[in-house]
């Protein structure tokens, strides 16, 4: 029934593709959905506690976003079917979302001595199409206590003073420790979302 309803909604919207947003409890989740909507993308919000990899395979989204949230991957992992990361569908993990897939692929995620809250400077160190529209050094909003340690299982694309991996990638999995959905100019979408949509659609 749910698939039929989604199919009808897509017919009404005259689109054949959608982005699936797993809401992990961030206070900014609604901003992600609003941003995608302004970019003309059908965004479907999914419950991470009930939607499985099998469900995602049936739905066939063009891309997946896993948002931030208050949980910690090492001592209070959130409910989520990590097999979703293995489906080959483009994924953008934000804050907790990137920590989740980083741990899944074998990276070390640990509580950091210095937590990052507020505005910090992101320094990009690698080239990637998803970050083509972002300056090499740019201000970003961060709100996290756990850090992804630099390692060989993923490509480190950028860091901040207290986050060794603030932007990273492994194959179809991208992620950032900052919150691109939060903008000082509310009606202007962060270029990261535009480029993720291009990579997905």
C-alpha positions as CSV (number, residue, x, y, z in Angstrom):
1,X,0.0,0.0,0.0
2,X,2.8,2.4,0.9
3,X,4.6,1.8,-2.4
4,X,1.3,2.4,-4.3
5,X,0.8,5.7,-2.4
6,X,4.4,6.8,-3.2
7,X,4.0,5.9,-6.8
8,X,0.8,7.9,-7.0
9,X,2.5,10.9,-5.4
10,X,5.4,10.7,-7.9
11,X,2.9,10.5,-10.7
12,X,1.2,13.7,-9.4
13,X,4.6,15.4,-9.1
14,X,5.5,14.2,-12.6
15,X,8.8,12.7,-11.4
16,X,10.3,9.2,-11.6
17,X,12.9,9.7,-8.9
18,X,13.1,10.6,-5.3
19,X,15.6,11.2,-2.5
20,X,15.0,9.2,0.7
21,X,15.8,11.0,3.9
22,X,16.4,9.0,7.1
23,X,15.6,11.3,10.0
24,X,18.0,10.5,12.8
25,X,16.6,13.2,15.2
26,X,18.6,16.3,14.3
27,X,17.0,19.6,15.1
28,X,17.7,20.6,11.5
29,X,16.0,17.7,9.7
30,X,13.1,19.8,8.5
31,X,15.6,22.1,6.8
32,X,16.9,19.3,4.7
33,X,13.5,18.4,3.4
34,X,12.7,22.1,2.8
35,X,16.0,22.5,0.9
36,X,15.4,19.5,-1.4
37,X,11.8,20.7,-2.0
38,X,13.1,24.2,-3.1
39,X,15.5,22.4,-5.4
40,X,12.5,20.6,-7.1
41,X,13.3,17.2,-5.6
42,X,10.7,14.9,-4.1
43,X,12.0,14.1,-0.6
44,X,10.5,11.2,1.3
45,X,11.2,11.0,5.0
46,X,11.8,7.5,6.3
47,X,11.8,6.1,9.8
48,X,15.2,4.5,10.5
49,X,13.8,2.1,13.1
50,X,11.4,0.4,10.7
51,X,12.6,0.9,7.1
52,X,15.0,-1.9,6.1
53,X,17.4,-2.5,3.2
54,X,14.8,-4.7,1.6
55,X,12.3,-1.8,1.7
56,X,14.8,0.6,0.2
57,X,15.5,-1.9,-2.7
58,X,11.8,-2.0,-3.4
59,X,11.5,1.7,-3.3
60,X,14.6,2.3,-5.5
61,X,15.4,5.9,-4.5
62,X,17.9,7.8,-6.6
63,X,19.8,8.9,-3.4
64,X,19.7,8.6,0.3
65,X,20.5,11.2,3.0
66,X,21.1,10.1,6.6
67,X,20.8,13.1,8.9
68,X,22.4,14.1,12.2
69,X,21.1,13.2,15.6
70,X,21.8,13.0,19.3
71,X,22.9,9.4,19.4
72,X,26.5,8.1,19.4
73,X,27.6,5.2,17.2
74,X,29.9,3.7,19.8
75,X,27.8,3.7,23.0
76,X,24.2,4.3,21.9
77,X,24.0,3.3,18.2
78,X,20.7,4.4,16.7
79,X,18.3,1.9,15.2
80,X,19.2,1.6,11.5
81,X,19.7,-1.2,9.0
82,X,23.3,-0.7,8.0
83,X,22.9,-3.0,5.0
84,X,21.4,0.0,3.4
85,X,24.9,1.4,3.0
86,X,25.8,-1.7,0.9
87,X,23.1,-1.2,-1.8
88,X,25.2,1.0,-4.0
89,X,22.8,3.9,-3.9
90,X,24.4,7.3,-3.4
91,X,24.4,8.3,0.2
92,X,25.1,11.6,1.9
93,X,25.7,11.2,5.6
94,X,25.4,14.4,7.7
95,X,27.1,14.5,11.2
96,X,25.8,11.3,12.8
97,X,24.9,10.0,9.4
98,X,28.6,10.1,8.2
99,X,29.7,8.6,11.5
100,X,27.3,5.7,11.0
101,X,28.6,4.7,7.5
102,X,32.2,5.4,8.5
103,X,32.0,2.9,11.3
104,X,30.1,0.5,9.0
105,X,33.0,0.5,6.5
106,X,35.6,0.0,9.2
107,X,36.7,3.5,10.2
108,X,37.3,4.3,13.8
109,X,34.8,6.7,15.4
110,X,35.6,7.9,18.9
111,X,34.6,10.5,21.5
112,X,36.8,13.5,20.9
113,X,38.6,15.5,23.6
114,X,37.4,18.7,22.0
115,X,33.8,18.7,20.9
116,X,32.8,21.0,18.1
117,X,29.8,23.3,18.4
118,X,29.2,26.4,16.5
119,X,31.0,27.8,13.5
120,X,34.3,26.4,12.4
121,X,36.6,26.6,9.3
122,X,36.4,23.6,7.0
123,X,39.6,23.1,5.0
124,X,39.2,20.9,1.9
125,X,42.2,18.8,1.1
126,X,40.9,16.6,-1.8
127,X,39.1,17.1,-5.0
128,X,35.7,15.6,-5.4
129,X,32.7,16.5,-7.7
130,X,30.4,16.8,-4.6
131,X,32.6,19.6,-3.2
132,X,33.2,21.4,-6.5
133,X,31.0,24.3,-5.4
134,X,32.6,24.8,-2.0
135,X,35.6,27.1,-1.3
136,X,38.9,25.5,-0.1
137,X,38.3,27.1,3.2
138,X,34.8,27.9,4.3
139,X,32.8,28.5,7.5
140,X,30.6,25.6,8.5
141,X,28.2,24.9,11.4
142,X,29.2,21.9,13.5
143,X,27.5,20.2,16.5
144,X,29.2,16.9,17.4
145,X,31.3,15.2,20.1
146,X,32.5,12.2,18.2
147,X,35.2,12.2,15.6
148,X,36.1,10.0,12.6
149,X,39.8,9.2,12.8
150,X,41.8,9.5,9.6
151,X,42.4,6.0,8.0
152,X,42.8,4.2,4.8
153,X,39.3,2.8,4.4
154,X,37.9,6.2,3.3
155,X,39.1,9.2,1.4
156,X,39.6,12.2,3.7
157,X,38.3,15.3,1.8
158,X,38.6,17.9,4.5
159,X,39.1,18.7,8.1
160,X,38.5,21.3,10.8
161,X,40.7,22.1,13.8
162,X,39.1,19.3,15.9
163,X,37.7,17.0,13.3
164,X,40.4,14.9,11.5
165,X,37.8,13.9,8.9
166,X,35.2,16.6,8.5
167,X,34.4,15.5,4.9
168,X,34.9,12.1,3.4
169,X,34.0,9.5,0.8
170,X,34.1,5.8,0.1
171,X,32.8,4.9,-3.3
172,X,29.1,5.8,-3.3
173,X,29.1,7.0,0.3
174,X,29.8,10.7,1.0
175,X,29.6,12.5,4.3
176,X,30.3,15.6,6.3
177,X,30.6,16.4,10.0
178,X,29.0,19.8,9.5
179,X,25.4,20.8,8.8
180,X,25.0,22.1,5.2
181,X,21.2,22.4,5.7
182,X,21.8,25.3,8.1
183,X,22.5,28.4,6.1
184,X,22.8,32.1,7.2
185,X,20.8,32.8,4.1
186,X,17.7,30.6,4.6
187,X,16.5,30.6,1.0
188,X,19.9,29.7,-0.5
189,X,20.6,26.0,-0.8
190,X,24.1,24.8,0.1
191,X,26.0,23.7,-3.1
192,X,26.6,20.3,-1.5
193,X,22.9,19.5,-1.9
194,X,22.9,20.6,-5.5
195,X,25.9,18.5,-6.3
196,X,24.5,15.5,-4.4
197,X,21.3,15.7,-6.4
198,X,23.4,15.8,-9.6
199,X,25.3,12.7,-8.5
200,X,22.1,10.9,-7.7
201,X,19.8,11.9,-10.5
